[in-house]
């Protein structure tokens, strides 16, 4: 729990230069059990202070692994010197950043640091329950993980803030074998925003989703390989969220737009069907709290929703202050840093495709011959919007009804082409907030979407 030692340091800020002073602590907890054996038991805490100064179109940055007034003074002076040096050698001659709204934001920062023994005890109790309930498993892997990021930010212009972002999850992997002896595996992720003690109160509370996970594994034991080719499919919400983040979201981060991503020349153009809208949400989404709320970014900009696609038309990008100035747009509060020693980059927060007005059952019933693709275990995309995702759970659709489960496969395509084939959208959004996005530095993100009916290329055996 950090004390706000930064506000009094504003007297050190250089005149007429945007300055950010950030103190931060990252707490990471992780426990792994494999077939009941404890393989990992780690606790990590990283803390320090950093400063960034904008001058002549460039930033000077400095950091120190110390949360003290003396360290704050040192990094402000060093960042100012670095900014002056860079401006004299590589500056663009640009004037000050455009003004943003001013204010302060604070929240309950008295978060509870759960003892490591609690993670271990809960995971062992969960493992015991799984062994008793599902004796037919060939393997089981359990992971408990929690990360908390606490930040105190003081800026020369913008919003000062003191925030805490805690996440806690349990990953359960169940394994079996097909009749031919081929190993198959399914997984389930529990948890979300909040500390571990609030997310996990009893093993019994997880039972219904554990049962569903085991049922999927039994289906997959009897699974078949899909037929390779282009098919009509129903993408589940997990896959729609992955598509929103990887294949579309990165292309509309303004730094990548300036670097030549496919989104730049498509601004104002049709990139999807009229049923497709996409937003990077700040703190609320669809009338409820976003999975990982961001209220103020690490430049001191109040976080606003970034509307990216509206009714199939590409309408905007995600911005930091400098990119917004360069492109003549409004900053959206997307500048985020993972560690105290990281500079803020344009990053996603809670990126999701908007829901439609059909039910999932109606989407499945509308497909005569295709697939329902449920879960993904990985994904990658590039600045052209070309993507390839792994599919680790899915089912055939025959005559509008679910058929046999399918074994692991892949889907691929170009996002803006694939989105134009979307002709039905379900009315329920599925969120996933357990992952990290890797773009020079990791960052926690939320991603989500409804089920989509579309055409997509699938791999086979």
Secondary structure, 3 states (H helix, E strand, C coil): CCCCCCHHHHHHCCCCCCEEEEEEEEEEEEEEEECCEEEEEEEEEEEEEEEEEEECCEEEEEEECCCCHHHHHHHHHHHHHHHHHHHHHHCCCCCCCCCCCCEEEECCCCCCCCCHHHHHHHHHHHHHHHHHHCCCCCEEEEEEEEEEEEEEEEECCCEEEEEEEEEEEEEEEEEEECCCCCEEEEEEEEEEECCHHHHCCCCHHHHHHHHHHHHHHHHHHCCECCCCEEEEEEECHHHHHHHHHHHHHHHHEHHHHHCCCCCHHHCCCECCCCCCCEEEECCEECCEECCCCCCECCCCCECCCEEEEECCEECCCECCHHHHHHHCCCCCCCEECCCCCCCCEECCCEEEECCCCECHHHHHHCCCEEEEEEEEEEEEECCCCEEEEEEEEEEEEECCEEEEEECCEEEEEEHHHHHCCCCEEECCCEEECCCEEECCCEEECEEEECCEEEEEEECCC
